[in-house]
Amino acid sequence: MPTRQKVPLRALTTEEQMTLERLVKSTSERVDRVRRAKAILRVRDGESFAAAARQAGLRSATAVANLVERFNDQGLAALRIRAGRGRKATYDTTARAEIVATAQRVPERRVDGTATWSLSTLQRGLRKDAYPRIGASTIRRVLEEAGSSYQRTRSWCPTGTAQRVRKSGVVTVVDPKTEEKRD
């Protein structure tokens, strides 16, 4: 049985209409936002919630009814994913800090079985110590979020810094244009 259209879609402002039409035509926008924009435009054109859901690629007429209700209250903000959606973080900030600290310390050859950290040796060390299911891609992502990158010297350093061997010993060199290069 189709969902009754209890709450009709309010009249769209010209700005909202132009934004929705631009979203629908966009090739670089998130698919979920495009689908929601399509559904709103279909309902505006007088189609039923079920037809709008089918043509926009949404799950059901109820989903469109809920979207229309949110759109009436929030406007274009209803197209975004609401807070609390998506997968929860597996490793909290303490665990992430421990991963970064492990990567930045010099490995002990006998204990860690390596002279320099690679993703696989970091994974092996972290699995042995505290995180039995951690993956290499998770380690890489955590280190990149912390501002580190894998250097040619097979060490993890904060981005924009590198360790160089000089006659006086190992020194850390900092690139002053790091932020410019990121943009």
Secondary structure as GFF3:
##gff-version 3
##sequence-region A 1 183
A	DSSP	alpha_helix	14	25	.	.	.	ID=ss1
A	DSSP	alpha_helix	31	44	.	.	.	ID=ss2
A	DSSP	alpha_helix	49	56	.	.	.	ID=ss3
A	DSSP	alpha_helix	61	74	.	.	.	ID=ss4
A	DSSP	three_ten_helix	75	79	.	.	.	ID=ss5
A	DSSP	alpha_helix	93	104	.	.	.	ID=ss6
A	DSSP	alpha_helix	109	112	.	.	.	ID=ss7
A	DSSP	alpha_helix	119	129	.	.	.	ID=ss8
A	DSSP	alpha_helix	136	145	.	.	.	ID=ss9
A	DSSP	beta_strand	148	150	.	.	.	ID=ss10
A	DSSP	beta_strand	156	158	.	.	.	ID=ss11
A	DSSP	beta_strand	161	166	.	.	.	ID=ss12
A	DSSP	beta_strand	169	174	.	.	.	ID=ss13
A	DSSP	alpha_helix	178	182	.	.	.	ID=ss14
###
